[in-house]
Amino acid sequence: MRVLVTTNAAVDHFLPLAPTVAALVADGHDVRVGCPESFAPFVRRTGFDPWPCRETAASTPAPPAPPAEERQARLMWAVTRGWPADCRGWVDSLLEQAAAWEPHLVIVEPVEHAGRVVASALGAPLVVHGWGFALPVGVDEIAAEGIRDVYDAVSTTPSGPVLVVDMGPASVQAANAAPARRYRYRPFSVPDQPVPPAEAERRRVLVTLGTYAHADAAALMRAAADAALQAGADVLVVAGHQDRLAGDPFPSEVVVLSWVDMVAAMQSCDLVVHHGGAGTSWTALSCGTPAAVLPLAGEQFRNAQILATAGAAAVCPSRDHDGLASAITSALNEPRLAARAAAIARDNQALPDTADRVGDLVSIGNSSAVEAT
């Protein structure tokens, strides 16, 4: 079976799909990961075959984003206008390659739309593969309308998915989450630098703010590391992006690594201070590790609230040193956060695993292959 998986150029968007890709490959299927050519090196680094797609300047850019302080409006812009519009620059290249290859199944991450256009144009069944936090009901339809001209250019119309899959227990979802068939979240990590052992008799705090560039990330990571030190913790910082290493050096007591096996790192920690990205959030939850969340942008504020409502994380109320120190100290000393994170990890383990998810996908793809013969 030929399976096309598509992703935007974002690590946190792709890694939740990686266990599914790996299982399909192990099952003997021909899987290609379509992505902007700038993201192809990371796909190769994870061990998969990318389809690098030429990127061109979009003739119709996304509408301007609302002010950052208008968080709900900014979230809806990101998932219905910002990320979907990114497909304009590479959809033609993806369609050219896919038309020659004729995939039996197209799998897309929640805000990637080049793959959706291709599935509609080629008549291939479409599956939307979530990150762990389902987006609000109606997002897909609004997003499709925003890029209607892209569909018109290839003489097709938006078609809905035959299946929406997502990971993690339904109890850790927003009230307005779109429905999905739920499976176990199985984290996927790209090993790099080894995780040093924690100092004896000191609780460890891991600080990471994801992999996407952000102007405030470097200063916030230093403030969070300082705050964790003040709380008496052994502190491990995982940069994730080179912009985090700009500016003043971290305190000498802090271990700073550019990239690690995040699963191993989180399993060694008592608390994770993170940005609320879906992949990072669910990796921590699957390890049973509580969090203090410092959201930076987009859906991260919504994710942070979901985690807090689920009882597995505290949301940092402010970004100044005292506010961070208070939040991190409270989170470290709140046993209910750890207990709830452990309970969610158990609930996650009880869900159908990757093999079940792949079985459902193969059934859809095989039906498509039979129809094509």
N, C-alpha and C positions, 0 to 999 in steps of 0.2 A: 504494500500500500504506500502511495506517495502522499506525504503530509507536509503541508506548508504551515509553518508557525511564524507569526509576524509580531514584531515588537518595536516600540519607539526606542530612541537612543537614551535609555535610562536603565541603569543597573537594577534598581529596585522594582522596575516593571518586568524585567526579564527573569530574574532569579526565581521568583515563585513558579514560573512555568518550567524551569529547568528539570525538576524531577520527572515531569511528564515527558519532556523531550527525551531524557535519558532512558526512560522505560520503553518508549516507542522504539528507539534505536536498538536497545537490547533485545526487543521482541522481533527484530529483523526488518523493521519498516524503514523506508527511505525518507528521511526527514531533513528538510532545509529550513533554516531560520532566516527569513527575509527581514532586512533591517537597513537603515541608512548606512552608507559605506563607512561613515565615521565611527559607527558602533561595531563594525565587523571584527576588529581586533579583540574586543572583549568577548564576543561570542566564541571566537576561536580559543581564547584563553580558558573558557569553560569546557572546552573539549568537543564542541559541536561545529557542524559545517554551516557557515553563513552564506547567504546570498547577498553580497554587498550591492546596494542599489544606489545608482547615481543620484546625487543630490543637486537640485537646481533651485534657484531663487523662485519663490512662489509669486506668481503674478497677482494673486489676491491674498494678502496677508490676513491673519486673524484680527478681529476688531480689538481695540485697545483694552487692556485689562482694567477692571475697577481698582480703586485705591486699595492698598494692602489691608487697611484697617476694616474694610467691608468684607469680612471673612467669608460669609455665606455666598455673597455675590462673586467673590474672587474664586471660591471653590467651584461654583457652577460654571464660571467662565473657563477655568482650567480644564474641566472634564467635558464641556460641551463645545468650546470654541478653541482654546489654546492648543491642547494636545491633538485633537482631531485635525486641526488645520495643518499640523506638521506633515500630514500625508501628502499634501500638495507637491512638496519638493521631491518625492521619490516614488510616488505611485506609478508613474509611467514606466519606470525601469522595472519595478516589481511585476507589473502586468505583462511586460514584454517577456520576461523570463518564465513567468508562470504559464503563459499561454502556450509556450513551446513544451513545457514539462507536463501540463495537465494534472494538477494535484487531485487526489480523490477526497481530500479533506483540508479545510483551512481553519486554523486555530489562531485566534487573536487575543491579545491582552485587552483589558477593559477600555482603554482610551486610544487604541491603535486602530486607524480606519483605512489604511492602504489595503490591508488584508481583506477588509469587508468589501471594499470596492472590487477587488479581484475576485472574491467569491461570487459576488453578484454578476460580474461580467462573464465569468466562466461557467456559472451554474453549479458551482461546487458547494457542498454543505458547509455551513459555517458554525463553529463552536466558539463561544466567548469563554475564556479561561481567566477566572478571577485571581486576585492577589491575596485574598483573605478577608478584606472588608468590602462588601458589596456596595456599589454606588447607589444613589437614590433612584427610585422608580422614575422612569421617563427620560433618563439621561441619554440613552442610546438614540431615541427618536429625535430629541432636540439636536444632538450632535450631527445626525445624518442630514437634517435640514440645513445646518450651517455649511455643509460641503456639498449641497445638492448639485452645484455646477460641476464638481468632480465626477459624479455619477453621470451627469448629462454628457460630459465630454467623451465617455466611452459607451454611450447609448445603453445605459442600464439604470435601474432604480434600486434603492436600498432594500435589502431583504433581511428579515430577522433571522436570528440563529436557530438552529434545530435543537441546540442544547446550550445551557449556561451552567458551567461548573464553577465551584468556588471551594475554598478550603477553610477548615476550622469550624468549631461548633456554632450553631445558629444563635446561641445565647450571647455571643460576643459580636453582635451586629447592631447597627442603628435601627431605630424604629421604622425609618423610611427606606430600609434596604430593599433592593430589588430581589425577587426570589431566585434561587439557584439550587442545583443539586450539590449537596455538600459532601466533601471528602476530607480525609486527614491532611493537615498541613505538614508536609515533610520538608524541612529546610534544606537548602542546597548552598554549599559554600565552596569558594575557590581558594584552596590553601595557599599560603604564602609564608610569611614569617612565623616561626613557632611562637606559641604563647608561653611566656615564662611562668614558672610557678608563683602562686601568690605568697606574700610574706606570711610567715607563721603567726597565728593569733591575731591577724588583722583581717577584717572583712574587705573584700575586693569590690571596687566599683569600676565598671567599664563605661567609658564616655565615647560616644560616636554620634555624629550628626549626618550620617549617610554619605552618599557619593555624588550628589548633585551640587554644582557650584552655587555658592551663596555668599554675598558680601559680608554678612555678619557672622558666618560660621567660625572663623578663626578666633575672634575675640570671645565668642560664646563658649567655645571648647575650653579655652584657657580659664575663663571664669568658672565653668563647671568643674574642671579639674582642681582648681584652687579650693572650691567649695567642698569637694569630696575629701580633699586632704584635711580641711578644717574639721570635717566630721570624723577624722581619725582613720580613714580608709586607705587601703593599698589601691593605687589608682592606675588603671591601664587605659590609655587613649589610643583609639584606632582612627587614623586620619580619614581614610577613604577617598580623599581628594586632595590634590596638592595645595589648593588654596588654604586648607586648614593649617598648613605648616608655615604660612607667611606671618610676618610680624614678630613679636617678642617670643623668646624661647619659653617652653614649658618649665615649671619648677623641676629641679634636678631629681626630686623624689618620684616623679611621674614617669612611667614607662610609656614611651610613644612609639607606635608602630604604624607603618603606612597601610598595611593590609594583613589580615589574619584569617584563619579558618574561624569564622564568626560563631559557628556552633560550638566548637571547642572553647572559644573565649567566653561565651555566655554561660556555658556549663560550669566554668570555674569562678563565676562571679555571684555575689549576693544581691547586686542591684545593677541595672543598666540605665544610664542616662542617655536617652536617644531623642530623635527628632519626630518620631511618630510615623515614619515611613512604614508602609504595609509589610514589606519583607523583613525589616528589622523588628517591627512589633511582633510579628508572628514567629520569628525565630526565637525571640525571648520567651514568648508564651509557650512554644513547643518544648522549650527547655525548662519550663516552670520557674523562670526567673522574673521577679517583679521589676518595675521600671519607674523612673521619674522622667516625665516627657517634657521636652522643650521644643515645641513645634516651630517650624520656620516658615512654611508656606503651604498653599493649596489645601489638599485633603488632609494634611497632617494635623490641622486643628480639629477636624471632625474625628480622625482616628484617635487623637488624644482623649477626646471626650468619651468615645466608645470604651477605651481602655479604663478610664476612670469610673465610668458607670458600671463596668464589669467587675470593678474592685481589685484589678491587678496592677494598677499604676496610679501614681499621683502626678498631677499636672503642675509644673512649676508656675507659680502665679506671677512671677516677675523675672526679669533678666539681670537684675543687679546682683552683686555678690552676696549680699545678706539674704535676699530672697531665695537664691539658688542654694545657699548653705542651709537655710531653714528647711527647704523642700527635700533636699537630699538627706539631711539628718533625720527628718521625720520618716521618710520612706524606708531608710535603713532600720529604723527602730519600730516599724509598724508590722507586727507579725501577721496581721490580716491580709496585707498585700501579698506576702510570700505564700500564705495558705491558699489564697484565691488563685494565684498564678499556678500553683501546683495542681489545683483542682481542674483548671482549664486545660493544663497539659494532659491530665488523665482523660478528660472528655474528648480531647483531640485524638488521643491514641485509640479511643473506642470507635472512631469513625472508619468507614471503608477506606482502604489504603490506595496507593498509587496504582497497583495492579488492577483494582476494581475500576478506577477511573479510565485506565488505558483500555480495559475490556469494553467499556461503553463507547469509547472513541473509535475503536477498531470496528465495532458493530456498525457504526454510522458510516465509516470510511469504506468498509467492504460492500455495503449496500450501494454506495455511490459507484464503486468500481464495477459491480455487476451490471448496473444500469448503463455504464459507458461502453460495455462490450456488446 
